[in-house]
Amino acid sequence: MADLDVYEHDTAPFTPAETRAIWDYQAAVHGSGLRDCFDLFTIEHIRWHETEYGQDATRDMLREHAKMLNIWYLALDALLGNILTCTSEATRYSTAAARFIRAMADDYHQTRQDFEHVVTVWTLALLTGGAEADYPLPTRGVDLAMQTLTTEK
């Protein structure tokens, strides 16, 4: 479970309903091991997998990872609905809930971009007969002082 105190800093703590929604999300994504499957998901790992098990098995593995991303997406979508605070005054996200959702969505989107980059590079290499694909690095931001694109946000 994530350290929820970080999201509650200088604001009201999570309500019991918000905490329950977070636990459900954490169980679906982190507790299930789904999130861990993407920790070492690199082009080097895909190439190793292809060498070890062949292209068909690698395609199947990529399909399974895509299914896991869909499960993750559905868990994030459920979190968006379940963590919503409904009162007589308004329906909204508390400050802590909004912070948590943004952090979880950032993690999901970063992982998805990494997955898509690896799959694209691997696929393009197959189409060119195994040669390195002419595909840009997975940059995330720009460092104006150094005049470079970076892998950091």
C-alpha positions, 0 to 999 in steps of 0.5 A: 500500500502506498504511503497515504500520508504523502497525499494527505499533507496539509489537507484533510485525511482520506475518508473511510470510503476513500480509503476503501476505494484506494485499497480496492485499487491497490489490491487490483494493481499492486497486490495482484502483482500486475504492476510488478510485471512491467518493472523490467519490461525493456527492449532487452528483455523482449529480445531475450524472450524472443531468443529464448522462446521464439517470436510466437511466444513473444507475441503471446507474452505481449498480448498478455501484457496488453491485457494486464494494461487493460485490467490496470486501466479498468482498476483506475477507472473504477477508482475514479468513480469509487473515490468520488466524495458525494455530499449534499453540497457537491460531488467532487474529489477531495484534495488528497484523493485528487493527489492520489489519482494523479499519481496513480494515473501518472504511473499508469500512463508512464508504464503504458508509454514504456510498453508501447515504445518497447512493442513499437521498437520490437515490431519495427525491428521485425519488419526490417529483418531484425535490424535496429529500428530508426525510432526515437528514444522514449523521451519525457521532457525537455531540458532547456538549459542543456538544449536536450530532450530527456527521459525525465519529466 
